Amino acid sequence: MEASLRNDIDAILSSILKLDTAEGLNRHQCDTWDSMAQVALVSALEGEFDLALSLDDAMQLNTLDDCVELVNRYL
């Protein structure tokens, strides 16, 4: 499940950021990962995985690993 979940989240994040992959990417080093992309990411994760992320958790999403870890915690 972990690999499948990671692939699904990578596809979501990559689509939002208009990149081939989000692997190895850091929010603070990516020009397209702005505040609107952050909102889109949170909305997409909540919709795809039927979650309600806290604001604090949503603001901690800085890498693909962060996203996978957070979704795993909520599932």
C-alpha beads as a LAMMPS data file, in Angstrom:
LAMMPS data file: protein, C-alpha beads

75 atoms
74 bonds

1 atom types
1 bond types

-500.0 500.0 xlo xhi
-500.0 500.0 ylo yhi
-500.0 500.0 zlo zhi

Masses

1 110.0

Atoms # bond

1 1 1 0.000 0.000 0.000
2 1 1 2.825 2.424 0.835
3 1 1 4.246 2.400 -2.719
4 1 1 0.793 2.800 -4.234
5 1 1 -0.066 5.617 -1.825
6 1 1 3.245 7.335 -2.571
7 1 1 2.625 7.039 -6.319
8 1 1 -0.889 8.460 -5.948
9 1 1 0.338 11.417 -3.893
10 1 1 3.257 11.998 -6.270
11 1 1 0.768 12.124 -9.161
12 1 1 -1.402 14.648 -7.294
13 1 1 1.497 16.880 -6.312
14 1 1 3.168 16.636 -9.720
15 1 1 -0.066 17.569 -11.447
16 1 1 -0.550 20.624 -9.229
17 1 1 3.045 21.746 -9.717
18 1 1 3.055 20.840 -13.425
19 1 1 6.123 18.602 -13.060
20 1 1 6.913 15.022 -14.096
21 1 1 7.517 13.990 -10.493
22 1 1 7.684 15.566 -7.057
23 1 1 10.309 13.073 -5.886
24 1 1 13.140 14.893 -4.089
25 1 1 11.369 18.245 -4.340
26 1 1 11.244 20.730 -1.473
27 1 1 8.518 23.371 -1.271
28 1 1 11.017 26.105 -0.460
29 1 1 13.087 25.347 -3.571
30 1 1 10.230 25.191 -6.078
31 1 1 8.884 28.370 -7.689
32 1 1 5.565 26.767 -8.642
33 1 1 4.880 25.543 -5.080
34 1 1 3.366 28.803 -3.873
35 1 1 0.485 29.443 -1.468
36 1 1 -2.130 28.658 -4.116
37 1 1 -0.428 25.354 -4.906
38 1 1 -0.400 24.579 -1.174
39 1 1 -4.154 25.182 -0.978
40 1 1 -4.701 23.042 -4.084
41 1 1 -2.557 20.266 -2.590
42 1 1 -4.444 20.239 0.692
43 1 1 -7.785 20.259 -1.129
44 1 1 -6.694 17.440 -3.446
45 1 1 -5.398 15.277 -0.591
46 1 1 -8.558 15.846 1.428
47 1 1 -10.743 14.980 -1.542
48 1 1 -8.784 11.968 -2.746
49 1 1 -8.370 10.352 0.663
50 1 1 -11.518 11.671 2.398
51 1 1 -9.545 13.577 5.042
52 1 1 -9.941 16.807 6.983
53 1 1 -6.429 18.116 7.605
54 1 1 -5.747 20.557 10.407
55 1 1 -4.266 23.918 9.430
56 1 1 -1.082 23.129 11.359
57 1 1 -0.656 19.832 9.516
58 1 1 -1.432 21.412 6.148
59 1 1 1.292 24.007 6.669
60 1 1 3.873 21.267 7.378
61 1 1 3.619 19.795 3.870
62 1 1 7.003 20.681 2.392
63 1 1 8.002 17.497 0.548
64 1 1 6.467 14.406 -0.997
65 1 1 7.640 12.453 2.071
66 1 1 5.769 14.913 4.318
67 1 1 2.603 14.372 2.293
68 1 1 2.850 10.576 2.421
69 1 1 3.587 10.595 6.156
70 1 1 0.681 12.927 6.889
71 1 1 -1.857 10.996 4.806
72 1 1 -0.719 7.754 6.467
73 1 1 -1.320 9.334 9.875
74 1 1 -4.850 10.357 8.953
75 1 1 -5.829 7.043 7.330

Bonds

1 1 1 2
2 1 2 3
3 1 3 4
4 1 4 5
5 1 5 6
6 1 6 7
7 1 7 8
8 1 8 9
9 1 9 10
10 1 10 11
11 1 11 12
12 1 12 13
13 1 13 14
14 1 14 15
15 1 15 16
16 1 16 17
17 1 17 18
18 1 18 19
19 1 19 20
20 1 20 21
21 1 21 22
22 1 22 23
23 1 23 24
24 1 24 25
25 1 25 26
26 1 26 27
27 1 27 28
28 1 28 29
29 1 29 30
30 1 30 31
31 1 31 32
32 1 32 33
33 1 33 34
34 1 34 35
35 1 35 36
36 1 36 37
37 1 37 38
38 1 38 39
39 1 39 40
40 1 40 41
41 1 41 42
42 1 42 43
43 1 43 44
44 1 44 45
45 1 45 46
46 1 46 47
47 1 47 48
48 1 48 49
49 1 49 50
50 1 50 51
51 1 51 52
52 1 52 53
53 1 53 54
54 1 54 55
55 1 55 56
56 1 56 57
57 1 57 58
58 1 58 59
59 1 59 60
60 1 60 61
61 1 61 62
62 1 62 63
63 1 63 64
64 1 64 65
65 1 65 66
66 1 66 67
67 1 67 68
68 1 68 69
69 1 69 70
70 1 70 71
71 1 71 72
72 1 72 73
73 1 73 74
74 1 74 75
